[in-house]
Every structure is written in structure tokens, then in C-alpha cells.
Amino acid sequence: MSQIPIVQLDVNLSETKHAKLLVYENDDPEVLSDNFCDKYKLSDDKRNYLRELIEEKINQFIIKKATLI
């Protein structure tokens, strides 16, 4: 059974370039942001921002999931 992403982030790489980042419930925000930023050669500031955003989205999902049980 394949996992369904909890959120899809559309990341602006430049004014004309964009990339999609799929986030899954069990993803490690640090690993995910590191891999994404390495792939697209993004700065450490963007790496930190992206990691925090991923953490926030995963936490929001977990809280929402817990309230549905």
C-alpha cells in the first residue's frame, strides 16, 4: 500500500522556477529539507525555513489526525 502525502509544498526556486515537495507523515523534516536544498542548491537560510515549515505541517497533520480518533 503506497503512502499518501499529507501536504504538497510548492517551493519557489526563483522568479520563474518552482519545484514540488511532497511531505509524508513519517518524513524526517531535517533529512527532507537537506535533500531538497542539496538537490536545488538552496541556501542554509532556506534550508532552515523549509525544515521548520515541514515540521509545522507534520505537527498540524498529527494534531488533526488525533482529534479525528
PDB file of N, CA, C and O in Angstrom:
ATOM      1  N   MET A   1       0.848  -1.183   0.000  1.00  0.00           N
ATOM      2  CA  MET A   1       0.000   0.000   0.000  1.00  0.00           C
ATOM      3  C   MET A   1       0.891   1.243   0.000  1.00  0.00           C
ATOM      4  O   MET A   1       1.760   1.389   0.860  1.00  0.00           O
ATOM      5  N   SER A   2       0.676   2.118  -0.949  1.00  0.00           N
ATOM      6  CA  SER A   2       1.516   3.316  -1.023  1.00  0.00           C
ATOM      7  C   SER A   2       0.973   4.395  -0.094  1.00  0.00           C
ATOM      8  O   SER A   2      -0.229   4.506   0.144  1.00  0.00           O
ATOM      9  N   GLN A   3       1.888   5.161   0.404  1.00  0.00           N
ATOM     10  CA  GLN A   3       1.542   6.248   1.314  1.00  0.00           C
ATOM     11  C   GLN A   3       0.994   7.428   0.527  1.00  0.00           C
ATOM     12  O   GLN A   3       1.368   7.652  -0.625  1.00  0.00           O
ATOM     13  N   ILE A   4       0.114   8.169   1.157  1.00  0.00           N
ATOM     14  CA  ILE A   4      -0.430   9.383   0.562  1.00  0.00           C
ATOM     15  C   ILE A   4       0.238  10.569   1.237  1.00  0.00           C
ATOM     16  O   ILE A   4       0.314  10.622   2.464  1.00  0.00           O
ATOM     17  N   PRO A   5       0.729  11.533   0.438  1.00  0.00           N
ATOM     18  CA  PRO A   5       1.363  12.700   1.064  1.00  0.00           C
ATOM     19  C   PRO A   5       0.362  13.477   1.912  1.00  0.00           C
ATOM     20  O   PRO A   5      -0.820  13.559   1.578  1.00  0.00           O
ATOM     21  N   ILE A   6       0.852  14.047   3.017  1.00  0.00           N
ATOM     22  CA  ILE A   6      -0.029  14.848   3.867  1.00  0.00           C
ATOM     23  C   ILE A   6      -0.116  16.276   3.362  1.00  0.00           C
ATOM     24  O   ILE A   6      -1.081  16.989   3.637  1.00  0.00           O
ATOM     25  N   VAL A   7       0.913  16.689   2.613  1.00  0.00           N
ATOM     26  CA  VAL A   7       0.903  18.036   2.040  1.00  0.00           C
ATOM     27  C   VAL A   7       1.873  18.075   0.865  1.00  0.00           C
ATOM     28  O   VAL A   7       2.878  17.366   0.835  1.00  0.00           O
ATOM     29  N   GLN A   8       1.539  18.924  -0.094  1.00  0.00           N
ATOM     30  CA  GLN A   8       2.433  19.195  -1.212  1.00  0.00           C
ATOM     31  C   GLN A   8       2.833  20.660  -1.116  1.00  0.00           C
ATOM     32  O   GLN A   8       1.985  21.551  -1.157  1.00  0.00           O
ATOM     33  N   LEU A   9       4.124  20.896  -0.989  1.00  0.00           N
ATOM     34  CA  LEU A   9       4.621  22.268  -0.916  1.00  0.00           C
ATOM     35  C   LEU A   9       5.133  22.680  -2.289  1.00  0.00           C
ATOM     36  O   LEU A   9       5.907  21.956  -2.914  1.00  0.00           O
ATOM     37  N   ASP A  10       4.699  23.839  -2.751  1.00  0.00           N
ATOM     38  CA  ASP A  10       5.218  24.406  -3.988  1.00  0.00           C
ATOM     39  C   ASP A  10       6.287  25.417  -3.602  1.00  0.00           C
ATOM     40  O   ASP A  10       5.990  26.476  -3.049  1.00  0.00           O
ATOM     41  N   VAL A  11       7.526  25.078  -3.898  1.00  0.00           N
ATOM     42  CA  VAL A  11       8.673  25.878  -3.470  1.00  0.00           C
ATOM     43  C   VAL A  11       9.160  26.732  -4.640  1.00  0.00           C
ATOM     44  O   VAL A  11       9.452  26.217  -5.719  1.00  0.00           O
ATOM     45  N   ASN A  12       9.242  28.037  -4.411  1.00  0.00           N
ATOM     46  CA  ASN A  12       9.776  28.942  -5.427  1.00  0.00           C
ATOM     47  C   ASN A  12      11.296  28.888  -5.379  1.00  0.00           C
ATOM     48  O   ASN A  12      11.908  29.250  -4.375  1.00  0.00           O
ATOM     49  N   LEU A  13      11.893  28.437  -6.463  1.00  0.00           N
ATOM     50  CA  LEU A  13      13.349  28.365  -6.550  1.00  0.00           C
ATOM     51  C   LEU A  13      13.921  29.669  -7.086  1.00  0.00           C
ATOM     52  O   LEU A  13      15.037  30.063  -6.745  1.00  0.00           O
ATOM     53  N   SER A  14      13.147  30.326  -7.923  1.00  0.00           N
ATOM     54  CA  SER A  14      13.489  31.641  -8.477  1.00  0.00           C
ATOM     55  C   SER A  14      12.182  32.261  -8.945  1.00  0.00           C
ATOM     56  O   SER A  14      11.107  31.714  -8.700  1.00  0.00           O
ATOM     57  N   GLU A  15      12.272  33.388  -9.610  1.00  0.00           N
ATOM     58  CA  GLU A  15      11.040  34.032 -10.088  1.00  0.00           C
ATOM     59  C   GLU A  15      10.322  33.181 -11.122  1.00  0.00           C
ATOM     60  O   GLU A  15       9.104  33.280 -11.271  1.00  0.00           O
ATOM     61  N   THR A  16      11.059  32.351 -11.833  1.00  0.00           N
ATOM     62  CA  THR A  16      10.455  31.567 -12.911  1.00  0.00           C
ATOM     63  C   THR A  16      10.472  30.059 -12.679  1.00  0.00           C
ATOM     64  O   THR A  16       9.801  29.317 -13.396  1.00  0.00           O
ATOM     65  N   LYS A  17      11.228  29.598 -11.691  1.00  0.00           N
ATOM     66  CA  LYS A  17      11.336  28.160 -11.443  1.00  0.00           C
ATOM     67  C   LYS A  17      10.689  27.783 -10.121  1.00  0.00           C
ATOM     68  O   LYS A  17      10.842  28.469  -9.111  1.00  0.00           O
ATOM     69  N   HIS A  18       9.956  26.664 -10.157  1.00  0.00           N
ATOM     70  CA  HIS A  18       9.266  26.146  -8.984  1.00  0.00           C
ATOM     71  C   HIS A  18       9.509  24.642  -8.901  1.00  0.00           C
ATOM     72  O   HIS A  18       9.767  23.991  -9.913  1.00  0.00           O
ATOM     73  N   ALA A  19       9.428  24.107  -7.709  1.00  0.00           N
ATOM     74  CA  ALA A  19       9.537  22.663  -7.506  1.00  0.00           C
ATOM     75  C   ALA A  19       8.503  22.237  -6.471  1.00  0.00           C
ATOM     76  O   ALA A  19       8.168  22.990  -5.556  1.00  0.00           O
ATOM     77  N   LYS A  20       8.010  21.027  -6.634  1.00  0.00           N
ATOM     78  CA  LYS A  20       7.050  20.475  -5.684  1.00  0.00           C
ATOM     79  C   LYS A  20       7.781  19.570  -4.709  1.00  0.00           C
ATOM     80  O   LYS A  20       8.674  18.808  -5.079  1.00  0.00           O
ATOM     81  N   LEU A  21       7.376  19.678  -3.460  1.00  0.00           N
ATOM     82  CA  LEU A  21       7.949  18.842  -2.403  1.00  0.00           C
ATOM     83  C   LEU A  21       6.797  18.144  -1.696  1.00  0.00           C
ATOM     84  O   LEU A  21       5.945  18.786  -1.084  1.00  0.00           O
ATOM     85  N   LEU A  22       6.786  16.821  -1.791  1.00  0.00           N
ATOM     86  CA  LEU A  22       5.749  16.034  -1.129  1.00  0.00           C
ATOM     87  C   LEU A  22       6.222  15.663   0.263  1.00  0.00           C
ATOM     88  O   LEU A  22       7.348  15.201   0.446  1.00  0.00           O
ATOM     89  N   VAL A  23       5.353  15.868   1.242  1.00  0.00           N
ATOM     90  CA  VAL A  23       5.678  15.573   2.637  1.00  0.00           C
ATOM     91  C   VAL A  23       4.744  14.458   3.114  1.00  0.00           C
ATOM     92  O   VAL A  23       3.527  14.518   2.939  1.00  0.00           O
ATOM     93  N   TYR A  24       5.355  13.443   3.721  1.00  0.00           N
ATOM     94  CA  TYR A  24       4.611  12.313   4.264  1.00  0.00           C
ATOM     95  C   TYR A  24       4.690  12.345   5.784  1.00  0.00           C
ATOM     96  O   TYR A  24       5.616  12.918   6.357  1.00  0.00           O
ATOM     97  N   GLU A  25       3.725  11.734   6.418  1.00  0.00           N
ATOM     98  CA  GLU A  25       3.610  11.773   7.883  1.00  0.00           C
ATOM     99  C   GLU A  25       4.900  11.350   8.587  1.00  0.00           C
ATOM    100  O   GLU A  25       5.280  11.967   9.582  1.00  0.00           O
ATOM    101  N   ASN A  26       5.566  10.338   8.106  1.00  0.00           N
ATOM    102  CA  ASN A  26       6.741   9.796   8.792  1.00  0.00           C
ATOM    103  C   ASN A  26       8.066  10.375   8.299  1.00  0.00           C
ATOM    104  O   ASN A  26       9.132   9.880   8.664  1.00  0.00           O
ATOM    105  N   ASP A  27       8.006  11.407   7.480  1.00  0.00           N
ATOM    106  CA  ASP A  27       9.234  12.032   6.997  1.00  0.00           C
ATOM    107  C   ASP A  27       9.997  12.702   8.129  1.00  0.00           C
ATOM    108  O   ASP A  27       9.408  13.199   9.088  1.00  0.00           O
ATOM    109  N   ASP A  28      11.311  12.706   7.999  1.00  0.00           N
ATOM    110  CA  ASP A  28      12.176  13.444   8.914  1.00  0.00           C
ATOM    111  C   ASP A  28      12.392  14.821   8.289  1.00  0.00           C
ATOM    112  O   ASP A  28      13.015  14.925   7.233  1.00  0.00           O
ATOM    113  N   PRO A  29      11.885  15.880   8.927  1.00  0.00           N
ATOM    114  CA  PRO A  29      11.982  17.223   8.339  1.00  0.00           C
ATOM    115  C   PRO A  29      13.409  17.644   8.003  1.00  0.00           C
ATOM    116  O   PRO A  29      13.639  18.315   6.997  1.00  0.00           O
ATOM    117  N   GLU A  30      14.363  17.254   8.838  1.00  0.00           N
ATOM    118  CA  GLU A  30      15.750  17.649   8.586  1.00  0.00           C
ATOM    119  C   GLU A  30      16.303  16.954   7.344  1.00  0.00           C
ATOM    120  O   GLU A  30      16.935  17.591   6.501  1.00  0.00           O
ATOM    121  N   VAL A  31      16.068  15.669   7.236  1.00  0.00           N
ATOM    122  CA  VAL A  31      16.556  14.907   6.086  1.00  0.00           C
ATOM    123  C   VAL A  31      15.868  15.395   4.807  1.00  0.00           C
ATOM    124  O   VAL A  31      16.517  15.588   3.779  1.00  0.00           O
ATOM    125  N   LEU A  32      14.572  15.588   4.883  1.00  0.00           N
ATOM    126  CA  LEU A  32      13.818  16.028   3.718  1.00  0.00           C
ATOM    127  C   LEU A  32      14.281  17.403   3.235  1.00  0.00           C
ATOM    128  O   LEU A  32      14.497  17.601   2.039  1.00  0.00           O
ATOM    129  N   SER A  33      14.431  18.339   4.148  1.00  0.00           N
ATOM    130  CA  SER A  33      14.869  19.683   3.755  1.00  0.00           C
ATOM    131  C   SER A  33      16.318  19.661   3.271  1.00  0.00           C
ATOM    132  O   SER A  33      16.659  20.366   2.321  1.00  0.00           O
ATOM    133  N   ASP A  34      17.170  18.868   3.908  1.00  0.00           N
ATOM    134  CA  ASP A  34      18.562  18.755   3.459  1.00  0.00           C
ATOM    135  C   ASP A  34      18.639  18.214   2.029  1.00  0.00           C
ATOM    136  O   ASP A  34      19.337  18.772   1.183  1.00  0.00           O
ATOM    137  N   ASN A  35      17.923  17.135   1.775  1.00  0.00           N
ATOM    138  CA  ASN A  35      17.948  16.530   0.441  1.00  0.00           C
ATOM    139  C   ASN A  35      17.412  17.491  -0.616  1.00  0.00           C
ATOM    140  O   ASN A  35      17.986  17.615  -1.698  1.00  0.00           O
ATOM    141  N   PHE A  36      16.320  18.162  -0.301  1.00  0.00           N
ATOM    142  CA  PHE A  36      15.707  19.086  -1.257  1.00  0.00           C
ATOM    143  C   PHE A  36      16.653  20.259  -1.538  1.00  0.00           C
ATOM    144  O   PHE A  36      16.861  20.631  -2.693  1.00  0.00           O
ATOM    145  N   CYS A  37      17.215  20.831  -0.486  1.00  0.00           N
ATOM    146  CA  CYS A  37      18.095  22.001  -0.654  1.00  0.00           C
ATOM    147  C   CYS A  37      19.411  21.628  -1.326  1.00  0.00           C
ATOM    148  O   CYS A  37      19.968  22.426  -2.080  1.00  0.00           O
ATOM    149  N   ASP A  38      19.908  20.435  -1.065  1.00  0.00           N
ATOM    150  CA  ASP A  38      21.110  19.975  -1.766  1.00  0.00           C
ATOM    151  C   ASP A  38      20.827  19.808  -3.254  1.00  0.00           C
ATOM    152  O   ASP A  38      21.630  20.209  -4.097  1.00  0.00           O
ATOM    153  N   LYS A  39      19.697  19.223  -3.565  1.00  0.00           N
ATOM    154  CA  LYS A  39      19.327  18.990  -4.962  1.00  0.00           C
ATOM    155  C   LYS A  39      19.214  20.303  -5.739  1.00  0.00           C
ATOM    156  O   LYS A  39      19.660  20.393  -6.882  1.00  0.00           O
ATOM    157  N   TYR A  40      18.615  21.319  -5.111  1.00  0.00           N
ATOM    158  CA  TYR A  40      18.379  22.583  -5.805  1.00  0.00           C
ATOM    159  C   TYR A  40      19.377  23.673  -5.414  1.00  0.00           C
ATOM    160  O   TYR A  40      19.219  24.831  -5.802  1.00  0.00           O
ATOM    161  N   LYS A  41      20.404  23.302  -4.645  1.00  0.00           N
ATOM    162  CA  LYS A  41      21.478  24.222  -4.250  1.00  0.00           C
ATOM    163  C   LYS A  41      20.933  25.494  -3.577  1.00  0.00           C
ATOM    164  O   LYS A  41      21.269  26.616  -3.958  1.00  0.00           O
ATOM    165  N   LEU A  42      20.089  25.279  -2.575  1.00  0.00           N
ATOM    166  CA  LEU A  42      19.491  26.383  -1.838  1.00  0.00           C
ATOM    167  C   LEU A  42      20.330  26.706  -0.602  1.00  0.00           C
ATOM    168  O   LEU A  42      21.064  25.858  -0.095  1.00  0.00           O
ATOM    169  N   SER A  43      20.209  27.924  -0.136  1.00  0.00           N
ATOM    170  CA  SER A  43      20.999  28.415   0.998  1.00  0.00           C
ATOM    171  C   SER A  43      20.579  27.764   2.314  1.00  0.00           C
ATOM    172  O   SER A  43      19.520  27.145   2.420  1.00  0.00           O
ATOM    173  N   ASP A  44      21.452  27.927   3.316  1.00  0.00           N
ATOM    174  CA  ASP A  44      21.146  27.410   4.646  1.00  0.00           C
ATOM    175  C   ASP A  44      19.926  28.098   5.253  1.00  0.00           C
ATOM    176  O   ASP A  44      19.169  27.469   5.993  1.00  0.00           O
ATOM    177  N   ASP A  45      19.727  29.382   4.950  1.00  0.00           N
ATOM    178  CA  ASP A  45      18.536  30.080   5.442  1.00  0.00           C
ATOM    179  C   ASP A  45      17.274  29.427   4.900  1.00  0.00           C
ATOM    180  O   ASP A  45      16.310  29.217   5.636  1.00  0.00           O
ATOM    181  N   LYS A  46      17.283  29.112   3.629  1.00  0.00           N
ATOM    182  CA  LYS A  46      16.116  28.460   3.011  1.00  0.00           C
ATOM    183  C   LYS A  46      15.952  27.045   3.552  1.00  0.00           C
ATOM    184  O   LYS A  46      14.833  26.568   3.742  1.00  0.00           O
ATOM    185  N   ARG A  47      17.068  26.388   3.795  1.00  0.00           N
ATOM    186  CA  ARG A  47      17.042  25.032   4.362  1.00  0.00           C
ATOM    187  C   ARG A  47      16.366  25.045   5.734  1.00  0.00           C
ATOM    188  O   ARG A  47      15.512  24.205   6.018  1.00  0.00           O
ATOM    189  N   ASN A  48      16.750  25.996   6.578  1.00  0.00           N
ATOM    190  CA  ASN A  48      16.160  26.110   7.917  1.00  0.00           C
ATOM    191  C   ASN A  48      14.678  26.461   7.851  1.00  0.00           C
ATOM    192  O   ASN A  48      13.864  25.899   8.584  1.00  0.00           O
ATOM    193  N   TYR A  49      14.336  27.391   6.968  1.00  0.00           N
ATOM    194  CA  TYR A  49      12.926  27.777   6.804  1.00  0.00           C
ATOM    195  C   TYR A  49      12.102  26.574   6.348  1.00  0.00           C
ATOM    196  O   TYR A  49      11.023  26.311   6.879  1.00  0.00           O
ATOM    197  N   LEU A  50      12.615  25.857   5.371  1.00  0.00           N
ATOM    198  CA  LEU A  50      11.894  24.710   4.837  1.00  0.00           C
ATOM    199  C   LEU A  50      11.730  23.625   5.899  1.00  0.00           C
ATOM    200  O   LEU A  50      10.661  23.024   6.008  1.00  0.00           O
ATOM    201  N   ARG A  51      12.777  23.370   6.679  1.00  0.00           N
ATOM    202  CA  ARG A  51      12.699  22.376   7.751  1.00  0.00           C
ATOM    203  C   ARG A  51      11.611  22.751   8.754  1.00  0.00           C
ATOM    204  O   ARG A  51      10.819  21.904   9.166  1.00  0.00           O
ATOM    205  N   GLU A  52      11.579  24.017   9.143  1.00  0.00           N
ATOM    206  CA  GLU A  52      10.571  24.478  10.107  1.00  0.00           C
ATOM    207  C   GLU A  52       9.167  24.354   9.526  1.00  0.00           C
ATOM    208  O   GLU A  52       8.231  23.978  10.232  1.00  0.00           O
ATOM    209  N   LEU A  53       9.021  24.667   8.254  1.00  0.00           N
ATOM    210  CA  LEU A  53       7.721  24.563   7.599  1.00  0.00           C
ATOM    211  C   LEU A  53       7.257  23.103   7.536  1.00  0.00           C
ATOM    212  O   LEU A  53       6.091  22.804   7.796  1.00  0.00           O
ATOM    213  N   ILE A  54       8.162  22.216   7.196  1.00  0.00           N
ATOM    214  CA  ILE A  54       7.832  20.787   7.141  1.00  0.00           C
ATOM    215  C   ILE A  54       7.431  20.285   8.524  1.00  0.00           C
ATOM    216  O   ILE A  54       6.446  19.560   8.662  1.00  0.00           O
ATOM    217  N   GLU A  55       8.198  20.669   9.553  1.00  0.00           N
ATOM    218  CA  GLU A  55       7.851  20.277  10.928  1.00  0.00           C
ATOM    219  C   GLU A  55       6.456  20.759  11.295  1.00  0.00           C
ATOM    220  O   GLU A  55       5.665  20.017  11.877  1.00  0.00           O
ATOM    221  N   GLU A  56       6.163  22.001  10.951  1.00  0.00           N
ATOM    222  CA  GLU A  56       4.856  22.585  11.255  1.00  0.00           C
ATOM    223  C   GLU A  56       3.739  21.814  10.559  1.00  0.00           C
ATOM    224  O   GLU A  56       2.714  21.518  11.174  1.00  0.00           O
ATOM    225  N   LYS A  57       3.925  21.490   9.296  1.00  0.00           N
ATOM    226  CA  LYS A  57       2.888  20.775   8.534  1.00  0.00           C
ATOM    227  C   LYS A  57       2.668  19.366   9.092  1.00  0.00           C
ATOM    228  O   LYS A  57       1.529  18.909   9.193  1.00  0.00           O
ATOM    229  N   ILE A  58       3.749  18.684   9.453  1.00  0.00           N
ATOM    230  CA  ILE A  58       3.612  17.340  10.024  1.00  0.00           C
ATOM    231  C   ILE A  58       2.898  17.414  11.379  1.00  0.00           C
ATOM    232  O   ILE A  58       2.013  16.606  11.659  1.00  0.00           O
ATOM    233  N   ASN A  59       3.282  18.377  12.214  1.00  0.00           N
ATOM    234  CA  ASN A  59       2.630  18.538  13.519  1.00  0.00           C
ATOM    235  C   ASN A  59       1.150  18.872  13.377  1.00  0.00           C
ATOM    236  O   ASN A  59       0.324  18.348  14.124  1.00  0.00           O
ATOM    237  N   GLN A  60       0.808  19.736  12.430  1.00  0.00           N
ATOM    238  CA  GLN A  60      -0.601  20.073  12.190  1.00  0.00           C
ATOM    239  C   GLN A  60      -1.377  18.824  11.783  1.00  0.00           C
ATOM    240  O   GLN A  60      -2.501  18.610  12.236  1.00  0.00           O
ATOM    241  N   PHE A  61      -0.778  18.007  10.932  1.00  0.00           N
ATOM    242  CA  PHE A  61      -1.434  16.784  10.486  1.00  0.00           C
ATOM    243  C   PHE A  61      -1.654  15.832  11.657  1.00  0.00           C
ATOM    244  O   PHE A  61      -2.735  15.260  11.796  1.00  0.00           O
ATOM    245  N   ILE A  62      -0.634  15.660  12.499  1.00  0.00           N
ATOM    246  CA  ILE A  62      -0.726  14.742  13.635  1.00  0.00           C
ATOM    247  C   ILE A  62      -1.814  15.204  14.614  1.00  0.00           C
ATOM    248  O   ILE A  62      -2.583  14.387  15.120  1.00  0.00           O
ATOM    249  N   ILE A  63      -1.875  16.504  14.876  1.00  0.00           N
ATOM    250  CA  ILE A  63      -2.900  17.040  15.773  1.00  0.00           C
ATOM    251  C   ILE A  63      -4.295  16.822  15.182  1.00  0.00           C
ATOM    252  O   ILE A  63      -5.220  16.404  15.879  1.00  0.00           O
ATOM    253  N   LYS A  64      -4.426  17.111  13.896  1.00  0.00           N
ATOM    254  CA  LYS A  64      -5.732  16.921  13.235  1.00  0.00           C
ATOM    255  C   LYS A  64      -6.123  15.445  13.251  1.00  0.00           C
ATOM    256  O   LYS A  64      -7.279  15.112  13.512  1.00  0.00           O
ATOM    257  N   LYS A  65      -5.184  14.578  12.978  1.00  0.00           N
ATOM    258  CA  LYS A  65      -5.438  13.131  12.970  1.00  0.00           C
ATOM    259  C   LYS A  65      -5.878  12.663  14.369  1.00  0.00           C
ATOM    260  O   LYS A  65      -6.785  11.841  14.493  1.00  0.00           O
ATOM    261  N   ALA A  66      -5.231  13.191  15.416  1.00  0.00           N
ATOM    262  CA  ALA A  66      -5.546  12.798  16.783  1.00  0.00           C
ATOM    263  C   ALA A  66      -6.958  13.221  17.175  1.00  0.00           C
ATOM    264  O   ALA A  66      -7.619  12.520  17.940  1.00  0.00           O
ATOM    265  N   THR A  67      -7.424  14.341  16.670  1.00  0.00           N
ATOM    266  CA  THR A  67      -8.757  14.812  17.019  1.00  0.00           C
ATOM    267  C   THR A  67      -9.845  14.036  16.309  1.00  0.00           C
ATOM    268  O   THR A  67     -11.008  14.081  16.710  1.00  0.00           O
ATOM    269  N   LEU A  68      -9.477  13.322  15.254  1.00  0.00           N
ATOM    270  CA  LEU A  68     -10.455  12.532  14.499  1.00  0.00           C
ATOM    271  C   LEU A  68     -10.631  11.131  15.072  1.00  0.00           C
ATOM    272  O   LEU A  68     -11.571  10.423  14.712  1.00  0.00           O
ATOM    273  N   ILE A  69      -9.735  10.736  15.954  1.00  0.00           N
ATOM    274  CA  ILE A  69      -9.804   9.369  16.515  1.00  0.00           C
ATOM    275  C   ILE A  69     -10.803   9.318  17.651  1.00  0.00           C
ATOM    276  O   ILE A  69     -11.003   8.262  18.250  1.00  0.00           O
TER     277      ILE A  69
END
